[in-house]
Amino acid sequence: MPADMKEIHVELVTAPGCHFCDEAQEILHLQKDRFPLTIELVPLMSETGRNLVARHRVPFPPILLIEGVFFGYGRLSPRRLEQRLIDLIAAKAS
């Protein structure tokens, strides 16, 4: 990962006992080797978590936001995430 890449902030809203949440955390941590991610875990039952659920009308966790923009919920697609991160890096470089 080049040193000049700008940080990408991701928020992951999670719940206890949520296997999709655990899987999403693993995928994000693997992507940290390739991309400059800062990962913020937000508990579903926190005020912030409840607000994000209401704002995005999501039926179940996890909820993933990248740079404050809703990316998706439920099972996370590693390929779709990787492509979004590549696109963000390219946009930030230009």
C-alpha positions in Angstrom: 0.0 0.0 0.0 1.6 3.3 -1.1 2.2 5.7 1.8 0.5 8.6 0.0 -2.9 7.0 -0.1 -5.5 8.9 1.9 -7.4 7.3 4.8 -10.8 5.9 4.0 -13.2 5.9 6.9 -15.7 3.0 7.2 -18.4 2.6 9.8 -19.7 -0.9 10.5 -22.9 -1.2 12.6 -22.9 -4.5 14.3 -25.0 -6.6 16.7 -24.0 -9.3 19.2 -24.4 -12.9 17.8 -24.6 -11.6 14.2 -22.6 -13.9 11.9 -22.9 -11.5 9.0 -21.3 -8.8 11.3 -18.4 -11.1 12.2 -17.9 -11.9 8.5 -18.0 -8.2 7.6 -15.4 -7.4 10.2 -13.1 -10.2 8.9 -13.4 -8.9 5.3 -12.7 -5.3 6.3 -9.6 -6.3 8.3 -8.3 -8.3 5.4 -8.8 -5.2 3.2 -6.7 -3.1 5.6 -3.6 -4.8 4.1 -4.4 -3.3 0.7 -6.2 -0.1 1.6 -5.8 2.7 4.2 -8.9 2.0 6.1 -10.0 3.3 9.5 -12.7 1.0 10.8 -15.2 2.2 13.3 -17.4 -0.4 14.9 -20.8 1.0 15.9 -23.0 -1.1 18.2 -26.5 -1.5 16.8 -28.1 -0.5 20.1 -26.1 2.7 20.5 -27.7 6.0 19.7 -25.6 6.3 16.6 -26.4 2.7 15.5 -30.2 3.2 16.0 -30.0 6.5 14.1 -28.2 4.8 11.2 -30.8 2.0 11.1 -33.6 4.5 11.0 -31.9 6.8 8.4 -31.2 4.0 6.0 -34.3 1.9 6.8 -32.2 -1.3 7.2 -34.0 -4.4 8.4 -30.9 -6.1 9.9 -27.2 -5.7 10.5 -24.5 -5.2 9.6 -24.7 -1.8 8.0 -21.6 -0.5 6.2 -21.0 3.1 5.4 -17.9 4.2 3.5 -16.9 7.8 3.9 -20.3 8.4 5.4 -22.1 7.0 2.4 -24.4 4.0 2.7 -22.7 1.0 1.0 -25.0 -1.9 2.0 -26.2 -4.2 4.7 -26.3 -7.9 5.5 -23.8 -10.1 3.8 -20.9 -8.1 2.5 -19.6 -8.8 -1.0 -15.8 -8.8 -0.9 -15.5 -8.1 -4.6 -18.0 -5.3 -4.5 -16.2 -3.7 -1.5 -12.8 -4.0 -3.2 -14.1 -2.3 -6.3 -15.6 0.5 -4.3 -12.3 1.0 -2.5 -10.4 1.0 -5.7 -12.8 3.6 -7.1 -12.4 5.8 -4.0 -8.6 5.7 -4.1 -8.7 6.6 -7.8 -11.1 9.5 -7.1 -9.0 10.8 -4.2 -5.8 10.6 -6.4 -7.2 12.8 -9.1 
